[in-house]
């Protein structure tokens, strides 16, 4: 195997290893998060951009 092929394969392995480490770190950071209010069926947290619209408004938009 030529030396350039070995470098390419080593680079691919390094990239996938780094990606796996990042995924493991993110999973570790979010492992024991408390459930959010929106998951409990409550209102969205303050600062949320999306506001729920009444069903009638959606029906009017679809009928137009």
Secondary structure, DSSP 8 states (H G I E B T S, - for coil): --HHHHHHHHHHHHHHHHHHHHHHHHHHHTTT----TGGGT----TT-S-----HHHHHHHHH-
